[in-house]
Amino acid sequence: MHLNKIKLTKDASDRLKQLKARTGLTPNILSRIGFCMSLSDPAIPDPGEYPEEDREFNRYTLLGEWDALYVAMLRQRMLNDELPDDAVEVDYFRAHLNRGVIALSRQVKSIADLASLAIT
């Protein structure tokens, strides 16, 4: 996947700021959790709904030493969704990242809420 930097929508970026204030966790950790939440949602996200507008992450900051794992999960999801061969991984990565952060912000109002997600 050819991705060095990725930008979030303004909405997702604002929600990350709120989540950081609520939980004390860094935006990259929260983004990873949101990304995984989006992958577990059976609906296919529309990359066109998530323009690159605001906060920018570099790839290593966002994915860290787990880069290969996140890319493999995305690729498997794209195969499961039977997306066409010309589907751009970066666009779907950005879509899952944004959708996940937005979903996470709707469910998590405190660190306790986040912990309860791990239990269920």
FENKA-V40193 format. One record per residue. RES is the residue in one small letter. D_CENTER is the distance of its C-alpha to the mean C-alpha in Angstrom with 2 decimals. Layout:
BEGIN
res=RES d_center=D_CENTER
res=RES d_center=D_CENTER
END
This chain:
BEGIN
res=m d_center=15.51
res=h d_center=16.72
res=l d_center=14.07
res=n d_center=15.32
res=k d_center=13.50
res=i d_center=10.61
res=k d_center=11.00
res=l d_center=9.18
res=t d_center=11.37
res=k d_center=13.92
res=d d_center=12.98
res=a d_center=9.40
res=s d_center=11.16
res=d d_center=13.96
res=r d_center=12.11
res=l d_center=10.68
res=k d_center=14.39
res=q d_center=15.55
res=l d_center=13.45
res=k d_center=14.79
res=a d_center=18.20
res=r d_center=18.06
res=t d_center=16.97
res=g d_center=17.97
res=l d_center=14.89
res=t d_center=13.58
res=p d_center=10.53
res=n d_center=9.33
res=i d_center=9.89
res=l d_center=8.34
res=s d_center=4.95
res=r d_center=5.73
res=i d_center=7.02
res=g d_center=4.67
res=f d_center=2.93
res=c d_center=6.73
res=m d_center=7.74
res=s d_center=6.74
res=l d_center=8.51
res=s d_center=11.28
res=d d_center=11.88
res=p d_center=14.75
res=a d_center=14.48
res=i d_center=13.46
res=p d_center=11.28
res=d d_center=13.40
res=p d_center=12.21
res=g d_center=15.18
res=e d_center=13.86
res=y d_center=11.38
res=p d_center=13.77
res=e d_center=13.35
res=e d_center=15.06
res=d d_center=14.47
res=r d_center=12.80
res=e d_center=12.71
res=f d_center=11.44
res=n d_center=13.51
res=r d_center=12.27
res=y d_center=14.24
res=t d_center=13.26
res=l d_center=9.54
res=l d_center=10.29
res=g d_center=13.89
res=e d_center=16.32
res=w d_center=13.87
res=d d_center=12.96
res=a d_center=15.05
res=l d_center=13.62
res=y d_center=9.99
res=v d_center=11.79
res=a d_center=14.18
res=m d_center=11.88
res=l d_center=10.47
res=r d_center=14.16
res=q d_center=15.44
res=r d_center=13.35
res=m d_center=14.63
res=l d_center=18.06
res=n d_center=17.96
res=d d_center=17.18
res=e d_center=20.10
res=l d_center=18.59
res=p d_center=21.29
res=d d_center=21.87
res=d d_center=21.34
res=a d_center=17.76
res=v d_center=15.87
res=e d_center=13.13
res=v d_center=11.71
res=d d_center=11.60
res=y d_center=9.85
res=f d_center=7.21
res=r d_center=6.87
res=a d_center=7.36
res=h d_center=4.92
res=l d_center=2.07
res=n d_center=5.24
res=r d_center=6.51
res=g d_center=4.75
res=v d_center=5.70
res=i d_center=8.79
res=a d_center=9.59
res=l d_center=9.44
res=s d_center=11.67
res=r d_center=14.00
res=q d_center=14.65
res=v d_center=14.90
res=k d_center=17.92
res=s d_center=18.91
res=i d_center=18.35
res=a d_center=20.48
res=d d_center=18.15
res=l d_center=15.35
res=a d_center=18.03
res=s d_center=19.11
res=l d_center=15.80
res=a d_center=16.46
res=i d_center=19.98
res=t d_center=19.46
END
